[in-house]
Amino acid sequence: MKLTMMVTAVFIFLSLSFFPFQEAHTVSSTQYWMKIRATDAFQRTLVANTGASIEATREDFVVAIGTLEEKAAIEKMGLLEVSFPLTSEMDFPAKDAIYHNYAEMTDKLNKLVSNHSDIAELSSIGKSIEGREIWAVRISGNLSQAETLPAAIFMGGHHAREHLSVELPLYYIEYFLTEYKNGNPRIQRLINGRDIHIIPMVNPDGAEFDISTGSYKAWRKNRAINGDGTQGVDLNRNYGFKWGTGGSSSSGSSDTFKGPHPFSEPETQAIKRYIEAHENITVLLSFHTFSQLILYPWGHANSGIPIARDRQVHEVMAKKMAEWNGYKPQQASQLYIASGDTTDWAYGEHKIIAFTFELDPGSSGFGPGGFYPGSGIIPEVQRKNLEPVLYLIEYADNPYRSLEAGGGPIFKP
């Protein structure tokens, strides 16, 4: 018994060290850190359906953050093992100056595009709740005819606390432009034959709020005023395809609040308009953190994509990209059901071959991982995901080419 209590105490201590404070949602809605028994996707989905935000999965438990009501629901199911409230004393102490805030990102984008205006253009695709521009960079060796070329789109920063997911798309913009100018033949070939779209920060308001006091808040959502004393919508539960069919919450205080209706938020509306305005987009990658996973549709259902060839192209491409970054490839719902996300909508509505990368680290709670892994991790994560990004750009002309091996198709109807 004493040993069990000691192990539990150590577990909580380590978790306290590395799970930062979740600021209250305007009303008295203290967030709770929870270790929850969950041995399979069914139990994980039960947890997700309470509205709690699952942040890490293990073989026999998950780590989640949720409200008092969500904690009570999980406790009622008999799954709650350990929980404690997150308080203001738990602020993450480090200041990661290398990461780019909104102003720094905007300045860098302007300079990069200005210095490479022959192959790049910067545009605002819309404004956030608080009026910040949502920036997109378009890269092509033939900008005037880019709509006639195969296109790929990359996004980061749907969730405010996932700052590493912003650093990757920002880095790849710089890499493509400088390598093209330096005469890298592979990059010149890809850029001359493709139309590349990169949106580094989908949720600028949330990202700024998360760092607004110099200490991380573990904020996830945007900054919408919900009208019930709560604030924020989970943008990656707000897309229209199968919206609200599981793994999201109707409570404004929840981290997975789906919003009052599909595409209720200006940020998701901007992504919708942008993608629908560029019908040449064939592949999509949305960067998130964390867990080292490559996820593909469906997220809203346990069943796979019904069109066998489409299901296989996702599987084959995910497995190939995993060879480079070492992540685990799987259908998103194998973790738990989650509806209203970007990739389900992109494929479900537009048949875009779509992936989510859950970036490094692989875990949290037992080391300086999770959403705030420090700046030292950035170069390695950028490096190991470069080849998957180039692979998606390469196959944007016809993703189904990936089903060919040795010159012959491996797909069998």
PAGUGU-341699 format. One record per residue (C-alpha): residue number from 0; residue in one letter; chain; x, y, z. Coordinates in steps of 0.25 Angstrom, whole numbers, plus 2048, in hexadecimal, padded with zeros to 3 digits. Example, Ala and Ser with C-alpha at 12.3 -4.5 7.8 and 13.67 -1.06 7.14 Angstrom:
<recs>
    nr   rest   kette    xx    yy    zz
     0      A       A   831   7EE   81F
     1      S       A   837   7FC   81D
</recs>
This chain:
<recs>
    nr   rest   kette    xx    yy    zz
     0      M       A   800   800   800
     1      K       A   80B   80A   804
     2      L       A   812   806   7F7
     3      T       A   806   809   7EF
     4      M       A   804   816   7F6
     5      M       A   812   81A   7F3
     6      V       A   811   817   7E4
     7      T       A   804   81F   7E3
     8      A       A   80A   82B   7EA
     9      V       A   817   82A   7E1
    10      F       A   80D   829   7D5
    11      I       A   806   836   7D9
    12      F       A   812   83D   7DD
    13      L       A   818   83B   7CF
    14      S       A   80B   83F   7C8
    15      L       A   80A   84B   7D1
    16      S       A   818   84F   7CB
    17      F       A   814   84E   7BD
    18      F       A   806   851   7BB
    19      P       A   803   860   7BC
    20      F       A   7F8   867   7C1
    21      Q       A   7EB   868   7B8
    22      E       A   7E5   876   7BB
    23      A       A   7D7   876   7BF
    24      H       A   7CD   878   7B4
    25      T       A   7C8   886   7B9
    26      V       A   7BE   87F   7C3
    27      S       A   7C2   876   7CF
    28      S       A   7C6   86A   7C6
    29      T       A   7D2   864   7CD
    30      Q       A   7D9   85A   7C4
    31      Y       A   7DE   84D   7C9
    32      W       A   7E9   844   7C5
    33      M       A   7E4   835   7C4
    34      K       A   7EB   828   7C2
    35      I       A   7DF   81F   7BD
    36      R       A   7DF   810   7BB
    37      A       A   7DC   80D   7AD
    38      T       A   7E1   800   7A6
    39      D       A   7DB   802   798
    40      A       A   7D5   80B   78E
    41      F       A   7C7   809   794
    42      Q       A   7CB   80E   7A2
    43      R       A   7D3   819   79C
    44      T       A   7C7   81E   794
    45      L       A   7BE   81D   7A1
    46      V       A   7C8   827   7A7
    47      A       A   7C9   830   79B
    48      N       A   7B9   830   79A
    49      T       A   7B9   837   7A8
    50      G       A   7C0   843   7A2
    51      A       A   7CD   841   7A9
    52      S       A   7DA   843   7A0
    53      I       A   7E2   837   79F
    54      E       A   7F0   83B   79E
    55      A       A   7F8   82E   79F
    56      T       A   7F5   81F   79D
    57      R       A   7FB   813   7A2
    58      E       A   7F8   804   7A2
    59      D       A   7EF   804   7AE
    60      F       A   7ED   813   7B1
    61      V       A   7EB   821   7AC
    62      V       A   7EF   82E   7B1
    63      A       A   7E4   839   7AF
    64      I       A   7E1   847   7B3
    65      G       A   7D2   84B   7B7
    66      T       A   7C8   852   7BF
    67      L       A   7C2   84E   7CC
    68      E       A   7B6   849   7C5
    69      E       A   7BE   841   7BB
    70      K       A   7C6   83B   7C7
    71      A       A   7BA   838   7CE
    72      A       A   7B4   830   7C2
    73      I       A   7C1   828   7C0
    74      E       A   7C1   825   7CF
    75      K       A   7B3   820   7CE
    76      M       A   7B7   817   7C3
    77      G       A   7C1   811   7CD
    78      L       A   7CD   814   7C4
    79      L       A   7D4   820   7CC
    80      E       A   7E1   81B   7D3
    81      V       A   7E8   829   7D6
    82      S       A   7E4   837   7D5
    83      F       A   7E7   845   7DB
    84      P       A   7E3   853   7D7
    85      L       A   7ED   85B   7CF
    86      T       A   7F0   869   7D6
    87      S       A   7F8   875   7D3
    88      E       A   804   870   7DA
    89      M       A   806   866   7D0
    90      D       A   80A   870   7C5
    91      F       A   815   86B   7BC
    92      P       A   822   872   7C0
    93      A       A   82A   872   7B3
    94      K       A   82A   87D   7A9
    95      D       A   82C   877   79B
    96      A       A   831   884   794
    97      I       A   834   87C   787
    98      Y       A   825   879   784
    99      H       A   81E   883   77C
   100      N       A   813   88C   781
   101      Y       A   809   892   778
   102      A       A   810   89F   775
   103      E       A   81D   897   773
   104      M       A   817   88D   76A
   105      T       A   810   898   762
   106      D       A   81D   8A0   761
   107      K       A   825   894   75C
   108      L       A   81A   890   752
   109      N       A   81B   89E   74C
   110      K       A   82A   89E   74B
   111      L       A   82B   890   745
   112      V       A   820   893   73A
   113      S       A   826   8A1   737
   114      N       A   833   89B   735
   115      H       A   82E   890   72C
   116      S       A   822   897   725
   117      D       A   825   88F   718
   118      I       A   820   882   71E
   119      A       A   818   886   72A
   120      E       A   80C   88F   72E
   121      L       A   806   892   73C
   122      S       A   7F7   894   73E
   123      S       A   7ED   895   749
   124      I       A   7E2   88A   748
   125      G       A   7DA   891   752
   126      K       A   7DA   897   760
   127      S       A   7D9   890   76E
   128      I       A   7CF   893   779
   129      E       A   7D8   89E   77E
   130      G       A   7DB   8A4   770
   131      R       A   7E9   89D   76E
   132      E       A   7EC   89A   75F
   133      I       A   7ED   88B   75C
   134      W       A   7F9   88A   753
   135      A       A   7FB   881   747
   136      V       A   807   880   73F
   137      R       A   806   87A   731
   138      I       A   813   875   72A
   139      S       A   814   871   71B
   140      G       A   81E   873   710
   141      N       A   813   877   708
   142      L       A   80A   880   710
   143      S       A   802   886   705
   144      Q       A   7FE   878   701
   145      A       A   7FE   871   70E
   146      E       A   7EF   86D   70E
   147      T       A   7F3   864   702
   148      L       A   7FD   85C   70B
   149      P       A   7FB   851   715
   150      A       A   7FA   857   723
   151      A       A   7FD   853   731
   152      I       A   7F9   85B   73E
   153      F       A   800   85B   74B
   154      M       A   7FA   861   758
   155      G       A   7FE   863   767
   156      G       A   7F9   869   773
   157      H       A   7EB   864   774
   158      H       A   7ED   863   783
   159      A       A   7F3   86E   78A
   160      R       A   7FC   867   794
   161      E       A   802   85F   788
   162      H       A   80D   869   785
   163      L       A   816   85F   77F
   164      S       A   80C   85C   774
   165      V       A   80E   86B   76F
   166      E       A   81D   86A   76F
   167      L       A   81D   85E   764
   168      P       A   815   865   759
   169      L       A   81C   872   75C
   170      Y       A   829   86B   75A
   171      Y       A   825   864   74E
   172      I       A   821   871   747
   173      E       A   82F   876   74A
   174      Y       A   836   869   746
   175      F       A   82E   868   738
   176      L       A   831   877   735
   177      T       A   840   877   739
   178      E       A   843   869   733
   179      Y       A   83C   86D   726
   180      K       A   845   87A   725
   181      N       A   851   872   728
   182      G       A   84F   869   71C
   183      N       A   84B   85C   723
   184      P       A   846   854   717
   185      R       A   83C   84B   71F
   186      I       A   835   858   725
   187      Q       A   835   85F   718
   188      R       A   82F   854   711
   189      L       A   824   852   71B
   190      I       A   821   861   71C
   191      N       A   821   863   70D
   192      G       A   817   858   70B
   193      R       A   80E   85A   718
   194      D       A   805   864   71F
   195      I       A   808   864   72E
   196      H       A   800   86B   738
   197      I       A   804   86C   747
   198      I       A   7FC   872   752
   199      P       A   805   872   75E
   200      M       A   7FB   877   769
   201      V       A   7ED   875   768
   202      N       A   7E9   879   776
   203      P       A   7F1   886   778
   204      D       A   7E9   88B   784
   205      G       A   7EA   87F   78C
   206      A       A   7F9   87E   789
   207      E       A   7FB   88C   78E
   208      F       A   7F2   88A   79A
   209      D       A   7FA   87D   79E
   210      I       A   807   886   7A0
   211      S       A   800   893   7A3
   212      T       A   806   894   7B2
   213      G       A   813   88E   7AF
   214      S       A   80F   880   7B5
   215      Y       A   807   875   7AD
   216      K       A   7F9   874   7B0
   217      A       A   7F7   866   7A8
   218      W       A   7EB   86D   7A0
   219      R       A   7E6   865   795
   220      K       A   7DA   86C   78F
   221      N       A   7D8   879   787
   222      R       A   7D3   886   78F
   223      A       A   7C5   886   78B
   224      I       A   7BB   88B   795
   225      N       A   7B1   880   797
   226      G       A   7A6   888   79E
   227      D       A   7A5   880   7AA
   228      G       A   7B0   885   7B2
   229      T       A   7BA   87C   7AB
   230      Q       A   7C4   87E   7A0
   231      G       A   7CA   877   794
   232      V       A   7C6   86D   78A
   233      D       A   7CF   861   786
   234      L       A   7D2   864   777
   235      N       A   7D5   855   774
   236      R       A   7C7   851   778
   237      N       A   7C0   85C   771
   238      Y       A   7C2   857   762
   239      G       A   7B5   853   75C
   240      F       A   7B6   845   757
   241      K       A   7AF   83C   762
   242      W       A   7B0   847   76B
   243      G       A   7AC   844   77A
   244      T       A   7AA   835   778
   245      G       A   7B4   831   783
   246      G       A   7C0   835   78A
   247      S       A   7BD   843   78C
   248      S       A   7B5   84B   796
   249      S       A   7A9   855   796
   250      S       A   7AE   85C   7A2
   251      G       A   7B5   869   7A0
   252      S       A   7BE   866   7AC
   253      S       A   7C4   859   7A6
   254      D       A   7D1   859   79F
   255      T       A   7CA   851   793
   256      F       A   7BE   85B   792
   257      K       A   7B9   859   784
   258      G       A   7B3   867   782
   259      P       A   7A4   86A   780
   260      H       A   7A4   865   772
   261      P       A   7AE   860   767
   262      F       A   7B7   86B   763
   263      S       A   7B2   874   76D
   264      E       A   7C0   87A   76F
   265      P       A   7C7   884   765
   266      E       A   7D4   87C   766
   267      T       A   7CD   86F   760
   268      Q       A   7C5   877   757
   269      A       A   7D2   87D   751
   270      I       A   7D8   86F   74F
   271      K       A   7CB   86A   748
   272      R       A   7CB   876   73F
   273      Y       A   7D9   875   73B
   274      I       A   7D9   866   739
   275      E       A   7CD   867   731
   276      A       A   7D2   872   728
   277      H       A   7DE   869   724
   278      E       A   7D8   85D   71E
   279      N       A   7E6   858   71A
   280      I       A   7EA   854   728
   281      T       A   7EB   845   729
   282      V       A   7F2   843   736
   283      L       A   7F2   849   743
   284      L       A   7FA   848   750
   285      S       A   7F6   84F   75D
   286      F       A   801   84F   768
   287      H       A   7FD   84D   777
   288      T       A   804   849   783
   289      F       A   807   83F   789
   290      S       A   809   830   789
   291      Q       A   811   82C   77D
   292      L       A   805   828   774
   293      I       A   801   828   766
   294      L       A   7F2   829   766
   295      Y       A   7E8   828   75A
   296      P       A   7D9   827   758
   297      W       A   7D0   823   75E
   298      G       A   7D0   829   76B
   299      H       A   7C1   82A   76D
   300      A       A   7BE   81B   76B
   301      N       A   7C5   80E   76E
   302      S       A   7C2   809   760
   303      G       A   7CD   80C   756
   304      I       A   7CB   814   749
   305      P       A   7C1   80C   741
   306      I       A   7C8   80E   734
   307      A       A   7D3   804   734
   308      R       A   7DC   80B   72B
   309      D       A   7DB   818   733
   310      R       A   7DD   810   740
   311      Q       A   7E9   809   73B
   312      V       A   7F0   816   736
   313      H       A   7EF   81C   743
   314      E       A   7F5   80F   74A
   315      V       A   800   80E   740
   316      M       A   804   81D   740
   317      A       A   804   81D   750
   318      K       A   80C   811   751
   319      K       A   816   816   747
   320      M       A   817   824   74E
   321      A       A   819   81C   75B
   322      E       A   826   816   756
   323      W       A   82C   824   756
   324      N       A   826   82A   763
   325      G       A   825   81D   76B
   326      Y       A   816   821   76F
   327      K       A   80B   816   770
   328      P       A   802   816   765
   329      Q       A   7F3   813   767
   330      Q       A   7E5   817   765
   331      A       A   7E1   823   76E
   332      S       A   7D5   81B   775
   333      Q       A   7DE   810   77A
   334      L       A   7E2   81A   785
   335      Y       A   7D4   81F   787
   336      I       A   7C8   824   780
   337      A       A   7C9   833   77D
   338      S       A   7C0   83A   773
   339      G       A   7C1   848   76C
   340      D       A   7D0   848   769
   341      T       A   7D8   84D   75D
   342      T       A   7DC   840   757
   343      D       A   7CE   83A   757
   344      W       A   7C8   846   751
   345      A       A   7D3   847   746
   346      Y       A   7D1   839   742
   347      G       A   7C3   837   745
   348      E       A   7BE   844   73D
   349      H       A   7C9   846   733
   350      K       A   7D0   838   732
   351      I       A   7DD   83F   735
   352      I       A   7E7   834   73A
   353      A       A   7E9   83A   748
   354      F       A   7F2   837   754
   355      T       A   7F5   83C   762
   356      F       A   803   83B   768
   357      E       A   803   83B   777
   358      L       A   811   840   779
   359      D       A   81C   83D   784
   360      P       A   81D   83A   78F
   361      G       A   817   82C   790
   362      S       A   813   82E   79F
   363      S       A   812   838   7AA
   364      G       A   811   837   7B9
   365      F       A   81E   830   7BB
   366      G       A   827   83A   7B5
   367      P       A   827   848   7AF
   368      G       A   81D   844   7A4
   369      G       A   80F   847   7A0
   370      F       A   80B   854   79A
   371      Y       A   817   85B   79F
   372      P       A   824   853   79C
   373      G       A   82D   85E   79C
   374      S       A   835   864   790
   375      G       A   83F   859   78E
   376      I       A   835   850   788
   377      I       A   832   859   77C
   378      P       A   83E   856   772
   379      E       A   83C   847   773
   380      V       A   82D   847   772
   381      Q       A   82F   850   765
   382      R       A   839   847   760
   383      K       A   832   83A   761
   384      N       A   825   83F   75B
   385      L       A   82B   846   74F
   386      E       A   82B   839   747
   387      P       A   81C   836   749
   388      V       A   819   845   745
   389      L       A   821   843   738
   390      Y       A   81B   836   736
   391      L       A   80D   83C   737
   392      I       A   811   847   72D
   393      E       A   817   83D   724
   394      Y       A   80A   835   723
   395      A       A   800   840   722
   396      D       A   7FF   83E   713
   397      N       A   7F9   831   716
   398      P       A   7F9   82B   724
   399      Y       A   7F5   81E   71F
   400      R       A   802   81C   719
   401      S       A   807   818   726
   402      L       A   7FF   80B   725
   403      E       A   809   807   71A
   404      A       A   815   7FE   71E
   405      G       A   81F   7F9   714
   406      G       A   817   7FF   709
   407      G       A   80A   7F8   70B
   408      P       A   7FE   7FB   713
   409      I       A   7FD   7F5   721
   410      F       A   7EF   7F9   722
   411      K       A   7E5   7ED   720
   412      P       A   7D6   7F1   720
</recs>
